[in-house]
């Protein structure tokens, strides 16, 4: 059995990210949310596009106001009014000013803005009432944020609302992104049925297909539902062959332990896979198969990754969070931040394990007054107990050789699921 950290490193080392040239596609600005940028963005626009006012006030020549004082106000002639979106028509000459509004383009000759609170208007004249402003005060200098022709956004970043705002401002309406990795999902087991079938004695509803598909989509990949396959080698072989021919990654659940009807590893070997991992020293999730198929024309000259996950529902999800999700992130073209996110938290419960494997106990992670707290889920922490996994957003890690952690100790928690919402002590429950 491989330690979790060693298994993670081995998997990530074997993942080859999608190539931006061969595996890119163009999307519109309105459909680019959460996509991974595949090519650098360079704008031909400066930001700001031109010198403009950061304040409602008066555009003036600094030379005209540098000696003003509250006891000796300076009067300037107002020669025009400049609103946002309006081009100036006059050059500001000595003794002149322009009424200007926030965002208005600075007129030629003016280099400073006096905010209106420090002025008094009298007809077509304005009195500058206070001590002199700093030179270039309240002027947003053209190209001070960004210079045209230089990199604006770099490939490998996830496009979120701030990036979409930048792209819109740069008039980039067609964006090259990595295509979504295709992930084939199949479940194995004679006992499995779909949720819409009547449940007979001894049967189990296949929840893994739905949970894994949701996790794949949440990670930014495209799930391909292949369905349920019985424990028959010939049927499984055809299903796995179809999967590796159509997907970048294959996820199967079940059939990877040491039972008489666990055929997955045997089939992978027959199909030419290299099996790198057969088990990991974690609980739940010990039986984990990780294999690679060599690049081929069918796979567009990319190796295909295969993850054989345990059939128990909690084990399947924990294995995905711990090992599959980082691999999908790297494969997707992300430049960094592939790995699992661990945080330090104070345990609100006593935690126990057998000490033989790195153990994950699920529950809720809260950020309270700037500090993380972990609350263990009620009920049995069995790998088959899917029920108390609901609302899980953290997995407490108990290291190998440490069978117990006392309440109040600082622990390592794998953050999963939805982002944390900061709470105060009075908002906890």
matplotlib code that plots the C-alpha trace (Angstrom):
import matplotlib.pyplot as plt

x = [0.0, 1.3, 1.1, -1.4, 1.2, 3.3, 0.2, -0.8, 2.7, 2.9, -0.5, 0.2, 3.6, 1.9, -0.8, 0.0, -2.0, -4.1, -2.2, -3.5, -2.9, -4.3, -6.9, -8.2, -11.6, -13.0, -16.0, -17.9, -17.5, -20.9, -20.0, -16.4, -17.1, -15.0, -13.1, -9.3, -7.6, -5.5, -3.7, -2.3, -4.6, -3.0, -5.1, -4.5, -6.1, -4.4, -6.1, -7.2, -7.7, -6.8, -6.3, -9.6, -11.0, -11.4, -13.7, -16.4, -14.8, -12.7, -9.9, -7.2, -3.6, -1.5, 0.5, -2.7, -3.5, -0.2, -0.2, -3.8, -4.8, -8.0, -7.3, -6.4, -8.7, -8.0, -10.7, -10.6, -12.8, -15.0, -14.7, -16.6, -18.3, -17.0, -19.3, -18.2, -18.3, -17.9, -14.8, -13.3, -13.7, -11.4, -7.8, -7.4, -5.3, -3.8, -6.6, -9.1, -10.8, -13.3, -16.2, -15.5, -17.4, -16.0, -14.7, -14.6, -11.6, -9.0, -8.9, -5.6, -3.7, -5.2, -3.2, -5.0, -8.5, -9.8, -12.7, -15.9, -16.1, -13.1, -14.6, -17.3, -18.9, -20.0, -21.5, -18.9, -16.1, -14.9, -13.2, -10.5, -11.0, -8.4, -4.7, -3.3, -3.9, -1.1, 0.0, -2.0, -4.4, -7.5, -6.3, -6.2, -3.3, -3.7, -2.0, -1.2, -3.1, -2.0, 0.0, -1.4, 0.6, 1.7, 0.3, -3.1, -4.1, -1.9, -2.9, -3.7, -6.0, -9.6, -11.8, -13.9, -16.1, -13.1, -11.3, -14.5, -14.8, -11.2, -11.9, -15.0, -13.3, -10.5, -13.2, -12.2, -15.5, -13.9, -11.7, -9.5, -9.9, -8.9, -11.6, -13.1, -11.5, -13.9, -14.4, -16.2, -18.0, -19.1, -20.3, -19.7, -21.7, -24.5, -26.3, -26.6, -29.8, -30.6, -32.7, -35.8, -36.0, -37.9, -35.6, -35.4, -33.9, -30.1, -29.9, -28.2, -29.1, -26.1, -25.4, -21.8, -22.7, -24.5, -22.1, -19.1, -20.7, -21.5, -18.0, -16.5, -18.7, -18.0, -14.2, -14.8, -14.7, -17.4, -18.9, -19.8, -22.4, -21.8, -24.0, -24.0, -22.2, -22.5, -19.5, -18.9, -15.4, -16.4, -19.1, -16.7, -13.9, -16.2, -17.3, -13.7, -12.6, -15.3, -14.5, -10.7, -11.5, -13.8, -12.4, -9.3, -10.1, -12.1, -13.7, -15.1, -16.4, -16.4, -14.5, -11.0, -10.8, -9.6, -13.0, -13.8, -15.8, -13.4, -12.1, -11.1, -7.3, -7.2, -9.0, -6.8, -3.7, -5.3, -6.1, -2.4, -2.6, 0.3, -1.0, 0.8, -1.2, -3.3, -3.9, -3.3, -2.9, -6.0, -9.3, -11.9, -10.6, -7.8, -8.6, -7.6, -6.4, -4.6, -3.4, -2.5, -3.1, -0.5, -1.2, -3.0, -4.8, -8.1, -7.1, -5.7, -2.2, -2.8, -2.4, -5.7, -5.9, -7.8, -9.0, -10.6, -12.4, -13.9, -17.6, -18.6, -20.1, -18.1, -14.9, -15.6, -16.1, -13.2, -10.9, -12.2, -11.6, -8.1, -6.7, -8.9, -9.8, -6.2, -5.4, -8.4, -7.3, -3.8, -5.2, -7.6, -4.7, -4.6, -1.2, -1.1, -3.2, -4.0, -3.6, -6.0, -6.6, -5.7, -6.4, -5.6, -8.6, -9.5, -11.4, -14.7, -14.8, -12.6, -11.4, -10.3, -8.8, -7.1, -3.7, -2.9, -3.9, -4.3, -7.9, -10.4, -13.5, -16.1, -18.0, -18.4, -15.6, -16.6, -14.6, -15.6, -14.1, -11.1, -10.3, -11.3, -13.3, -14.1, -17.4, -17.6, -20.7, -23.1, -23.6, -21.5, -18.4, -18.6, -17.6, -21.0, -22.9, -23.7, -26.4, -24.3, -22.0, -24.7, -23.5, -19.9, -17.3, -14.3, -12.4, -10.4, -7.1, -5.8, -2.2, -0.8, 0.3, -1.9, -5.0, -6.7, -6.9, -8.5, -11.2, -9.6, -6.4, -5.4, -5.9, -5.3, -8.6, -9.1, -11.5, -14.1, -17.4, -18.8, -16.6, -16.6, -18.9, -17.3, -19.5, -19.3, -19.8, -23.4, -24.2, -23.0, -26.4]
y = [0.0, 3.4, 6.3, 9.0, 11.6, 9.3, 8.1, 11.7, 12.6, 9.6, 10.4, 14.1, 13.2, 11.0, 13.6, 15.4, 18.7, 19.3, 21.2, 24.7, 24.4, 21.0, 20.9, 24.5, 25.9, 29.3, 30.4, 33.6, 36.0, 35.0, 31.3, 31.6, 31.4, 28.8, 27.9, 27.7, 30.3, 28.5, 31.4, 34.7, 37.7, 40.9, 44.1, 46.9, 49.3, 51.3, 51.3, 53.9, 54.6, 58.3, 60.7, 61.2, 62.7, 60.6, 63.2, 65.7, 69.1, 71.4, 70.5, 73.2, 74.0, 73.3, 76.4, 78.5, 77.1, 76.2, 79.4, 79.6, 79.8, 79.9, 83.5, 84.2, 82.2, 82.1, 82.8, 80.9, 81.3, 78.2, 77.6, 74.3, 71.4, 67.8, 64.9, 61.2, 59.9, 63.4, 64.5, 67.9, 70.7, 73.4, 73.6, 75.0, 78.1, 80.2, 81.5, 78.9, 75.8, 73.2, 71.8, 68.1, 65.0, 61.7, 59.7, 62.8, 63.1, 65.6, 68.5, 69.5, 72.0, 70.8, 68.4, 68.6, 68.3, 70.4, 68.6, 70.6, 70.7, 73.0, 75.5, 78.0, 78.8, 82.3, 82.4, 81.6, 81.7, 79.3, 80.3, 77.8, 78.2, 76.0, 75.3, 74.2, 70.6, 68.3, 68.3, 65.8, 65.4, 63.3, 62.5, 58.9, 58.8, 57.0, 53.6, 53.8, 50.5, 48.6, 49.4, 48.1, 45.3, 43.7, 40.5, 41.2, 37.7, 34.6, 31.1, 28.5, 30.7, 29.9, 32.7, 34.1, 37.3, 39.7, 38.2, 38.3, 42.0, 42.6, 40.7, 42.7, 46.0, 44.9, 44.2, 40.5, 38.7, 35.5, 33.7, 30.6, 28.1, 24.5, 22.1, 20.4, 17.0, 14.1, 11.7, 8.4, 7.0, 3.4, 1.4, -2.3, -4.9, -7.4, -5.9, -2.4, -0.8, 2.7, 5.0, 4.6, 0.8, -1.1, -2.3, -6.0, -7.9, -7.7, -5.0, -1.6, 1.7, 3.0, 6.4, 6.6, 7.3, 10.5, 11.7, 11.2, 12.9, 15.9, 16.0, 15.8, 18.6, 20.7, 20.2, 21.7, 18.5, 16.8, 13.6, 10.8, 8.5, 4.9, 3.3, 0.0, -3.1, -6.6, -8.6, -10.4, -10.1, -9.9, -7.2, -5.2, -5.5, -4.0, -1.2, -0.3, -0.4, 2.0, 4.3, 4.6, 5.2, 8.2, 9.8, 11.4, 9.9, 6.8, 6.4, 3.0, 2.2, -1.3, -4.4, -3.3, -5.2, -8.9, -10.6, -13.5, -11.1, -8.2, -8.2, -4.6, -5.0, -8.2, -6.5, -3.4, -5.5, -7.4, -4.1, -3.0, -0.6, 0.1, -0.3, 2.1, 1.8, -1.0, 0.1, 3.2, 3.4, 5.4, 4.7, 4.8, 4.1, 1.5, -0.3, 2.2, 1.3, 3.9, 3.0, 4.7, 3.6, 4.7, 7.5, 6.5, 8.0, 7.1, 9.2, 12.0, 11.1, 11.6, 8.9, 7.9, 7.9, 5.2, 5.4, 2.3, 3.5, 1.5, 0.6, 1.8, 5.2, 7.1, 5.4, 6.5, 10.1, 10.3, 8.7, 11.3, 14.3, 13.0, 11.7, 12.2, 15.9, 17.1, 15.0, 16.6, 20.1, 19.5, 17.8, 20.8, 23.2, 25.0, 26.4, 25.8, 25.0, 21.5, 19.7, 19.1, 22.1, 21.3, 23.8, 23.8, 23.6, 23.0, 19.8, 20.1, 16.4, 13.5, 11.7, 8.0, 5.6, 2.2, 4.0, 1.6, 3.9, 7.6, 8.1, 10.6, 11.4, 13.6, 16.5, 20.3, 22.8, 26.3, 29.6, 31.3, 34.7, 34.0, 30.5, 27.1, 24.7, 21.1, 19.4, 15.7, 14.3, 12.4, 8.7, 5.8, 6.6, 3.5, 3.5, 2.3, 4.9, 7.5, 9.2, 11.2, 12.4, 15.0, 18.6, 17.4, 20.1, 18.8, 15.6, 15.5, 13.7, 11.3, 10.4, 6.9, 5.8, 8.3, 6.4, 9.3, 13.1, 14.9, 17.6, 21.0, 19.9, 21.4, 19.0, 18.9, 19.1, 18.4, 21.1, 19.7, 20.7, 24.2, 27.2, 28.2, 30.9, 32.9, 32.9, 34.7, 32.8, 34.0, 32.8, 29.2, 27.5]
z = [0.0, -0.9, 1.5, 0.4, -0.3, -2.4, -4.4, -5.0, -6.2, -8.5, -10.1, -10.7, -12.1, -14.8, -15.7, -18.9, -19.1, -22.2, -25.0, -25.6, -29.4, -30.0, -27.3, -27.3, -28.4, -28.8, -26.6, -26.2, -23.3, -22.0, -21.8, -20.6, -16.8, -15.1, -18.3, -18.3, -20.5, -23.2, -24.8, -23.6, -24.0, -25.3, -25.7, -28.1, -25.7, -22.9, -19.5, -18.8, -22.5, -21.9, -19.0, -17.2, -14.1, -10.9, -9.3, -10.1, -10.1, -12.4, -14.8, -14.4, -15.1, -12.0, -12.7, -12.3, -8.8, -7.2, -5.2, -4.1, -0.4, 1.6, 2.3, -1.3, -3.6, -7.3, -9.9, -13.2, -16.3, -17.1, -20.8, -21.2, -19.5, -20.0, -19.1, -19.1, -22.6, -24.1, -26.0, -24.9, -27.4, -25.9, -24.9, -21.3, -21.5, -18.6, -16.3, -17.6, -16.3, -17.5, -15.4, -15.5, -14.1, -13.0, -16.0, -18.2, -20.6, -19.5, -21.9, -23.5, -21.4, -18.1, -15.8, -12.4, -11.1, -8.2, -6.5, -6.5, -2.7, -2.7, -5.1, -5.5, -8.8, -9.7, -13.1, -15.7, -13.1, -10.4, -7.2, -5.9, -2.2, -0.4, -0.3, -3.7, -4.7, -5.6, -9.2, -11.3, -8.3, -9.2, -12.7, -13.8, -16.2, -19.5, -19.6, -15.9, -15.2, -18.4, -21.5, -24.9, -26.4, -23.2, -21.7, -20.0, -18.9, -19.0, -19.9, -17.2, -15.1, -14.4, -15.8, -13.0, -12.9, -12.4, -15.4, -17.5, -16.6, -17.8, -21.0, -21.7, -21.0, -23.4, -26.0, -26.2, -27.0, -28.4, -25.9, -26.5, -23.7, -23.1, -24.0, -21.0, -20.2, -21.0, -18.1, -18.7, -15.7, -15.2, -12.3, -11.9, -9.9, -10.4, -7.4, -8.8, -10.2, -11.3, -9.0, -11.1, -10.8, -8.2, -5.4, -4.8, -1.8, -1.9, -4.6, -4.2, -5.9, -7.8, -6.2, -7.3, -11.0, -9.9, -7.2, -9.4, -12.4, -10.2, -8.9, -12.4, -13.6, -10.5, -11.3, -14.8, -16.8, -19.0, -17.5, -19.9, -18.3, -19.4, -16.9, -14.9, -16.0, -14.5, -13.1, -16.4, -17.8, -21.5, -20.8, -18.7, -21.3, -24.0, -21.6, -20.6, -24.3, -25.2, -22.4, -23.2, -26.8, -26.1, -22.9, -21.4, -18.0, -17.0, -13.6, -12.6, -9.2, -7.8, -8.9, -7.7, -4.4, -4.0, -4.4, -6.7, -9.0, -9.0, -12.6, -13.3, -12.9, -14.9, -17.8, -17.6, -18.0, -20.9, -22.7, -22.4, -19.4, -17.1, -13.5, -11.2, -8.0, -6.6, -3.0, -0.8, 2.9, 3.5, 5.2, 3.7, 0.2, 0.5, -2.8, -5.5, -8.9, -11.0, -14.5, -17.8, -21.3, -23.9, -26.3, -29.5, -32.5, -30.8, -27.7, -29.9, -29.0, -25.3, -22.6, -21.0, -17.2, -15.5, -11.9, -10.4, -7.3, -4.5, -4.8, -1.3, -1.7, 0.9, -0.2, -3.8, -2.9, -0.6, -3.3, -5.8, -3.5, -2.5, -5.8, -8.8, -8.4, -8.3, -11.5, -13.3, -12.3, -13.7, -16.9, -17.5, -18.1, -14.8, -14.4, -10.6, -7.5, -8.6, -5.3, -2.5, -0.2, 3.4, 6.3, 10.0, 12.2, 15.8, 16.4, 18.3, 18.9, 20.0, 16.9, 16.7, 14.1, 14.1, 13.5, 10.6, 7.7, 7.1, 8.2, 6.9, 9.1, 7.5, 8.9, 8.6, 8.5, 9.7, 9.6, 12.8, 13.7, 11.4, 12.7, 11.3, 13.4, 12.5, 13.6, 13.1, 11.4, 13.7, 13.3, 12.0, 10.0, 7.9, 4.2, 3.3, 5.3, 2.7, 4.7, 7.2, 4.3, 3.5, 4.0, 4.3, 3.4, 5.3, 5.9, 9.2, 8.7, 11.4, 10.5, 10.5, 13.9, 15.8, 16.9, 18.8, 18.7, 21.6, 21.3, 21.1, 19.2, 16.0, 13.1, 9.3, 7.3, 3.6, 2.4, -0.1, -1.5, -1.4, -0.2, 3.4, 4.7, 7.5, 10.7, 14.0, 17.2, 17.5, 13.9, 14.3, 14.8]

ax = plt.figure().add_subplot(projection="3d")
ax.plot(x, y, z, "-o")
ax.set_aspect("equal")
plt.show()
